[in-house]
Amino acid sequence: MVTACCTVLYLMDHLKLVTSHSERNKMSSQSLAICFGPVVMCHTETGAPVAELRKPIEIFKYLLEIWPAKRALPPGSGSSNSSGSNGVPEERTQAGGGRGTPAKKPVTWGGQRPLPESSC
């Protein structure tokens, strides 16, 4: 379950990065939602009428639009440098044995409620 959660978080981070360059790559949130919405939203029926695909596309587009552009990296993200794969610096504090451990801070986006903590 944790692996699936991490995969979704990283996918959403990457797709948000793609949409941030939509003027260059022509991949808007609508275009990405058409490509990924039915797959990510677990629409498994083949040959489903187009009307049934509209809802997963709308939901995925909405998620891409509200997804934070720079989400703080979760603990243990595996980055060996001082910034993560999306360019957000990881904050470290010294803890037992000289190993750095991530500092815990609630992550918020756009002044909304805090995002749930992740263990990935």
KOLTI-483860 format. One record per residue: residue number from 0; residue in three letters; chain; x, y, z of N, C-alpha, C, O in turn. Coordinates in nm, 2 decimals. Layout:
BEGIN
<NUM ALA A <X Y Z> <X Y Z> <X Y Z> <X Y Z>> ...
END
This chain:
BEGIN
<0 MET A <0.08 -0.12 0.00> <0.00 0.00 0.00> <0.09 0.13 0.00> <0.06 0.22 -0.07>> <1 VAL A <0.20 0.12 0.08> <0.28 0.24 0.08> <0.35 0.26 -0.05> <0.36 0.38 -0.10>> <2 THR A <0.39 0.16 -0.12> <0.45 0.17 -0.25> <0.36 0.23 -0.35> <0.39 0.32 -0.43>> <3 ALA A <0.23 0.19 -0.35> <0.13 0.25 -0.44> <0.11 0.39 -0.41> <0.09 0.47 -0.50>> <4 CYS A <0.11 0.43 -0.28> <0.09 0.57 -0.24> <0.21 0.65 -0.29> <0.19 0.76 -0.35>> <5 CYS A <0.33 0.60 -0.28> <0.45 0.67 -0.32> <0.45 0.69 -0.47> <0.48 0.80 -0.52>> <6 THR A <0.40 0.59 -0.54> <0.40 0.59 -0.69> <0.30 0.70 -0.73> <0.33 0.78 -0.83>> <7 VAL A <0.19 0.71 -0.67> <0.09 0.81 -0.71> <0.14 0.95 -0.68> <0.13 1.04 -0.76>> <8 LEU A <0.21 0.97 -0.56> <0.26 1.10 -0.53> <0.37 1.14 -0.63> <0.37 1.26 -0.68>> <9 TYR A <0.46 1.05 -0.67> <0.56 1.09 -0.76> <0.51 1.11 -0.90> <0.55 1.20 -0.97>> <10 LEU A <0.41 1.03 -0.94> <0.34 1.05 -1.07> <0.28 1.19 -1.07> <0.29 1.26 -1.17>> <11 MET A <0.20 1.22 -0.97> <0.13 1.35 -0.97> <0.24 1.47 -0.97> <0.21 1.57 -1.03>> <12 ASP A <0.35 1.45 -0.89> <0.45 1.56 -0.89> <0.51 1.57 -1.03> <0.52 1.69 -1.08>> <13 HIS A <0.53 1.46 -1.10> <0.59 1.47 -1.24> <0.49 1.53 -1.33> <0.52 1.62 -1.41>> <14 LEU A <0.36 1.49 -1.33> <0.26 1.54 -1.42> <0.24 1.69 -1.39> <0.21 1.77 -1.49>> <15 LYS A <0.25 1.73 -1.27> <0.24 1.88 -1.24> <0.35 1.95 -1.30> <0.34 2.06 -1.35>> <16 LEU A <0.47 1.89 -1.30> <0.59 1.96 -1.36> <0.57 1.96 -1.51> <0.60 2.07 -1.57>> <17 VAL A <0.51 1.86 -1.57> <0.48 1.86 -1.72> <0.38 1.97 -1.75> <0.40 2.04 -1.85>> <18 THR A <0.28 1.99 -1.67> <0.18 2.09 -1.70> <0.24 2.23 -1.68> <0.19 2.33 -1.74>> <19 SER A <0.34 2.24 -1.60> <0.40 2.38 -1.58> <0.48 2.42 -1.70> <0.51 2.54 -1.71>> <20 HIS A <0.51 2.33 -1.79> <0.57 2.36 -1.92> <0.48 2.34 -2.04> <0.53 2.32 -2.15>> <21 SER A <0.35 2.36 -2.01> <0.25 2.33 -2.12> <0.26 2.42 -2.24> <0.23 2.38 -2.35>> <22 GLU A <0.31 2.54 -2.22> <0.33 2.63 -2.34> <0.43 2.57 -2.44> <0.42 2.59 -2.56>> <23 ARG A <0.53 2.50 -2.38> <0.63 2.45 -2.47> <0.60 2.31 -2.52> <0.62 2.28 -2.63>> <24 ASN A <0.54 2.22 -2.43> <0.52 2.08 -2.46> <0.37 2.05 -2.50> <0.34 1.94 -2.54>> <25 LYS A <0.29 2.15 -2.50> <0.15 2.14 -2.54> <0.07 2.03 -2.46> <-0.03 1.98 -2.50>> <26 MET A <0.12 2.00 -2.34> <0.05 1.91 -2.25> <-0.02 1.98 -2.13> <0.05 2.00 -2.03>> <27 SER A <-0.14 2.02 -2.15> <-0.21 2.09 -2.05> <-0.27 1.99 -1.95> <-0.26 1.87 -1.97>> <28 SER A <-0.33 2.04 -1.84> <-0.39 1.94 -1.75> <-0.50 1.87 -1.81> <-0.53 1.75 -1.78>> <29 GLN A <-0.57 1.93 -1.91> <-0.68 1.86 -1.98> <-0.62 1.74 -2.07> <-0.67 1.63 -2.07>> <30 SER A <-0.51 1.77 -2.14> <-0.45 1.67 -2.22> <-0.40 1.55 -2.14> <-0.42 1.43 -2.17>> <31 LEU A <-0.33 1.58 -2.03> <-0.28 1.48 -1.94> <-0.40 1.40 -1.88> <-0.39 1.28 -1.86>> <32 ALA A <-0.50 1.47 -1.84> <-0.62 1.40 -1.78> <-0.68 1.30 -1.88> <-0.73 1.20 -1.84>> <33 ILE A <-0.68 1.34 -2.01> <-0.74 1.25 -2.11> <-0.65 1.12 -2.12> <-0.70 1.01 -2.13>> <34 CYS A <-0.52 1.14 -2.11> <-0.43 1.03 -2.12> <-0.43 0.94 -2.00> <-0.43 0.82 -2.01>> <35 PHE A <-0.42 1.00 -1.88> <-0.40 0.93 -1.76> <-0.53 0.91 -1.68> <-0.53 0.81 -1.60>> <36 GLY A <-0.63 0.99 -1.69> <-0.75 0.99 -1.60> <-0.81 0.85 -1.60> <-0.82 0.80 -1.49>> <37 PRO A <-0.85 0.79 -1.71> <-0.92 0.66 -1.71> <-0.83 0.55 -1.65> <-0.88 0.46 -1.58>> <38 VAL A <-0.70 0.56 -1.67> <-0.61 0.46 -1.62> <-0.58 0.47 -1.47> <-0.60 0.37 -1.40>> <39 VAL A <-0.55 0.59 -1.43> <-0.52 0.61 -1.29> <-0.64 0.60 -1.20> <-0.63 0.56 -1.08>> <40 MET A <-0.76 0.64 -1.25> <-0.88 0.64 -1.17> <-0.94 0.50 -1.18> <-1.06 0.48 -1.14>> <41 CYS A <-0.87 0.40 -1.22> <-0.91 0.25 -1.22> <-1.03 0.22 -1.30> <-1.11 0.14 -1.26>> <42 HIS A <-1.04 0.28 -1.42> <-1.14 0.25 -1.51> <-1.10 0.13 -1.59> <-1.01 0.15 -1.68>> <43 THR A <-1.15 0.01 -1.56> <-1.09 -0.11 -1.62> <-1.17 -0.16 -1.74> <-1.12 -0.25 -1.81>> <44 GLU A <-1.29 -0.12 -1.76> <-1.37 -0.17 -1.87> <-1.32 -0.13 -2.00> <-1.29 -0.01 -2.02>> <45 THR A <-1.30 -0.23 -2.09> <-1.26 -0.19 -2.22> <-1.38 -0.17 -2.31> <-1.49 -0.24 -2.29>> <46 GLY A <-1.37 -0.08 -2.40> <-1.49 -0.05 -2.49> <-1.60 0.02 -2.42> <-1.71 0.02 -2.47>> <47 ALA A <-1.57 0.09 -2.31> <-1.67 0.17 -2.24> <-1.71 0.29 -2.33> <-1.63 0.34 -2.40>> <48 PRO A <-1.84 0.33 -2.32> <-1.88 0.45 -2.39> <-1.80 0.57 -2.35> <-1.76 0.58 -2.23>> <49 VAL A <-1.78 0.66 -2.44> <-1.70 0.78 -2.41> <-1.77 0.86 -2.29> <-1.69 0.92 -2.21>> <50 ALA A <-1.90 0.86 -2.28> <-1.96 0.93 -2.17> <-1.92 0.88 -2.03> <-1.92 0.95 -1.94>> <51 GLU A <-1.89 0.75 -2.02> <-1.84 0.69 -1.90> <-1.70 0.73 -1.86> <-1.66 0.72 -1.75>> <52 LEU A <-1.62 0.77 -1.96> <-1.48 0.81 -1.94> <-1.47 0.96 -1.89> <-1.37 1.00 -1.85>> <53 ARG A <-1.58 1.03 -1.91> <-1.58 1.18 -1.88> <-1.55 1.20 -1.74> <-1.47 1.29 -1.70>> <54 LYS A <-1.61 1.13 -1.64> <-1.59 1.16 -1.50> <-1.45 1.14 -1.45> <-1.39 1.22 -1.39>> <55 PRO A <-1.38 1.02 -1.49> <-1.24 1.01 -1.44> <-1.15 1.11 -1.50> <-1.06 1.16 -1.43>> <56 ILE A <-1.18 1.16 -1.62> <-1.10 1.26 -1.68> <-1.12 1.39 -1.61> <-1.02 1.47 -1.58>> <57 GLU A <-1.24 1.43 -1.58> <-1.27 1.55 -1.50> <-1.21 1.55 -1.37> <-1.15 1.65 -1.32>> <58 ILE A <-1.21 1.44 -1.30> <-1.16 1.43 -1.16> <-1.01 1.44 -1.17> <-0.95 1.51 -1.09>> <59 PHE A <-0.94 1.37 -1.27> <-0.80 1.38 -1.28> <-0.75 1.52 -1.31> <-0.65 1.56 -1.27>> <60 LYS A <-0.82 1.58 -1.40> <-0.79 1.72 -1.44> <-0.80 1.81 -1.32> <-0.71 1.89 -1.30>> <61 TYR A <-0.90 1.79 -1.24> <-0.91 1.87 -1.12> <-0.80 1.85 -1.02> <-0.74 1.94 -0.96>> <62 LEU A <-0.76 1.72 -1.00> <-0.65 1.69 -0.92> <-0.52 1.75 -0.96> <-0.44 1.81 -0.88>> <63 LEU A <-0.49 1.75 -1.10> <-0.37 1.81 -1.15> <-0.37 1.96 -1.13> <-0.27 2.02 -1.10>> <64 GLU A <-0.49 2.03 -1.14> <-0.50 2.17 -1.12> <-0.48 2.21 -0.98> <-0.42 2.32 -0.96>> <65 ILE A <-0.52 2.13 -0.88> <-0.50 2.17 -0.74> <-0.37 2.12 -0.68> <-0.34 2.16 -0.57>> <66 TRP A <-0.30 2.03 -0.75> <-0.18 1.97 -0.70> <-0.08 2.08 -0.68> <-0.06 2.16 -0.77>> <67 PRO A <-0.01 2.08 -0.56> <0.09 2.18 -0.54> <0.21 2.17 -0.64> <0.25 2.06 -0.67>> <68 ALA A <0.26 2.28 -0.69> <0.37 2.28 -0.78> <0.50 2.23 -0.71> <0.58 2.16 -0.77>> <69 LYS A <0.52 2.27 -0.59> <0.64 2.23 -0.51> <0.60 2.17 -0.38> <0.59 2.24 -0.28>> <70 ARG A <0.57 2.04 -0.39> <0.53 1.96 -0.27> <0.66 1.92 -0.19> <0.76 1.88 -0.26>> <71 ALA A <0.66 1.94 -0.06> <0.78 1.90 0.02> <0.80 1.75 0.00> <0.70 1.67 0.00>> <72 LEU A <0.92 1.71 -0.01> <0.95 1.56 -0.03> <0.92 1.49 0.10> <0.96 1.54 0.21>> <73 PRO A <0.87 1.37 0.09> <0.84 1.29 0.21> <0.97 1.23 0.27> <1.07 1.22 0.20>> <74 PRO A <0.97 1.19 0.39> <1.09 1.13 0.46> <1.13 1.01 0.38> <1.05 0.93 0.33>> <75 GLY A <1.26 0.99 0.37> <1.32 0.87 0.31> <1.29 0.86 0.16> <1.28 0.75 0.10>> <76 SER A <1.29 0.98 0.09> <1.27 0.98 -0.05> <1.38 0.92 -0.13> <1.37 0.90 -0.25>> <77 GLY A <1.50 0.90 -0.07> <1.61 0.83 -0.14> <1.70 0.93 -0.21> <1.79 0.88 -0.28>> <78 SER A <1.68 1.06 -0.20> <1.76 1.15 -0.27> <1.89 1.17 -0.20> <1.90 1.18 -0.07>> <79 SER A <2.01 1.16 -0.27> <2.14 1.16 -0.21> <2.19 1.30 -0.20> <2.29 1.33 -0.13>> <80 ASN A <2.13 1.40 -0.28> <2.18 1.53 -0.27> <2.09 1.62 -0.19> <1.99 1.57 -0.13>> <81 SER A <2.12 1.75 -0.19> <2.04 1.84 -0.10> <1.91 1.88 -0.15> <1.83 1.94 -0.08>> <82 SER A <1.88 1.85 -0.28> <1.75 1.88 -0.33> <1.69 1.75 -0.39> <1.76 1.66 -0.44>> <83 GLY A <1.56 1.74 -0.39> <1.49 1.62 -0.44> <1.48 1.62 -0.59> <1.53 1.71 -0.66>> <84 SER A <1.41 1.52 -0.64> <1.39 1.51 -0.78> <1.31 1.62 -0.84> <1.32 1.64 -0.96>> <85 ASN A <1.23 1.68 -0.76> <1.15 1.79 -0.82> <1.21 1.93 -0.78> <1.15 2.03 -0.80>> <86 GLY A <1.34 1.93 -0.73> <1.41 2.05 -0.71> <1.38 2.12 -0.58> <1.43 2.23 -0.55>> <87 VAL A <1.30 2.06 -0.49> <1.27 2.11 -0.36> <1.37 2.07 -0.26> <1.39 1.95 -0.24>> <88 PRO A <1.44 2.16 -0.19> <1.54 2.12 -0.10> <1.49 2.04 0.02> <1.38 2.07 0.07>> <89 GLU A <1.56 1.94 0.06> <1.52 1.86 0.17> <1.58 1.92 0.30> <1.70 1.94 0.30>> <90 GLU A <1.50 1.94 0.40> <1.55 1.99 0.53> <1.60 1.88 0.61> <1.52 1.78 0.63>> <91 ARG A <1.72 1.89 0.67> <1.77 1.78 0.75> <1.81 1.83 0.88> <1.85 1.95 0.90>> <92 THR A <1.80 1.75 0.98> <1.85 1.78 1.11> <1.94 1.66 1.16> <1.92 1.55 1.11>> <93 GLN A <2.04 1.69 1.24> <2.12 1.58 1.29> <2.05 1.50 1.40> <2.00 1.55 1.49>> <94 ALA A <2.06 1.37 1.38> <2.00 1.28 1.48> <2.10 1.16 1.50> <2.20 1.15 1.43>> <95 GLY A <2.06 1.07 1.59> <2.14 0.96 1.63> <2.24 0.90 1.52> <2.20 0.88 1.41>> <96 GLY A <2.37 0.88 1.56> <2.47 0.82 1.48> <2.52 0.91 1.37> <2.59 0.87 1.28>> <97 GLY A <2.49 1.04 1.37> <2.53 1.13 1.27> <2.46 1.13 1.14> <2.49 1.20 1.05>> <98 ARG A <2.36 1.04 1.13> <2.28 1.04 1.01> <2.17 1.14 1.01> <2.11 1.17 1.12>> <99 GLY A <2.14 1.20 0.90> <2.04 1.31 0.89> <1.90 1.24 0.88> <1.88 1.14 0.81>> <100 THR A <1.81 1.30 0.95> <1.67 1.26 0.94> <1.59 1.38 0.90> <1.62 1.49 0.94>> <101 PRO A <1.48 1.35 0.82> <1.40 1.46 0.78> <1.33 1.54 0.89> <1.29 1.48 0.99>> <102 ALA A <1.33 1.67 0.88> <1.25 1.75 0.97> <1.10 1.74 0.94> <1.06 1.74 0.83>> <103 LYS A <1.02 1.72 1.04> <0.88 1.71 1.02> <0.81 1.84 1.02> <0.82 1.92 1.12>> <104 LYS A <0.74 1.87 0.92> <0.66 2.00 0.90> <0.54 1.96 0.83> <0.54 1.89 0.73>> <105 PRO A <0.42 2.02 0.87> <0.30 1.99 0.79> <0.32 2.06 0.65> <0.36 2.18 0.65>> <106 VAL A <0.27 2.00 0.55> <0.28 2.05 0.42> <0.14 2.11 0.38> <0.04 2.04 0.39>> <107 THR A <0.14 2.23 0.34> <0.01 2.29 0.29> <0.02 2.34 0.15> <0.13 2.36 0.10>> <108 TRP A <-0.09 2.35 0.08> <-0.09 2.40 -0.05> <-0.19 2.51 -0.07> <-0.31 2.49 -0.03>> <109 GLY A <-0.15 2.62 -0.13> <-0.25 2.73 -0.16> <-0.33 2.77 -0.04> <-0.44 2.81 -0.06>> <110 GLY A <-0.28 2.77 0.08> <-0.35 2.81 0.20> <-0.46 2.72 0.24> <-0.54 2.76 0.33>> <111 GLN A <-0.46 2.60 0.19> <-0.57 2.50 0.22> <-0.52 2.42 0.34> <-0.43 2.45 0.40>> <112 ARG A <-0.60 2.31 0.36> <-0.57 2.22 0.47> <-0.44 2.15 0.44> <-0.40 2.13 0.33>> <113 PRO A <-0.37 2.10 0.55> <-0.24 2.03 0.53> <-0.26 1.90 0.45> <-0.36 1.84 0.46>> <114 LEU A <-0.16 1.87 0.37> <-0.16 1.74 0.30> <-0.13 1.63 0.40> <-0.06 1.65 0.50>> <115 PRO A <-0.19 1.51 0.37> <-0.16 1.40 0.46> <-0.01 1.36 0.45> <0.05 1.37 0.35>> <116 GLU A <0.05 1.32 0.57> <0.19 1.28 0.57> <0.20 1.15 0.49> <0.11 1.06 0.49>> <117 SER A <0.32 1.13 0.43> <0.35 1.01 0.36> <0.47 0.94 0.42> <0.55 1.00 0.47>> <118 SER A <0.47 0.81 0.40> <0.58 0.73 0.45> <0.68 0.69 0.34> <0.77 0.61 0.36>> <119 CYS A <0.66 0.74 0.22> <0.75 0.70 0.11> <0.87 0.79 0.10> <0.95 0.77 0.01>> 
END
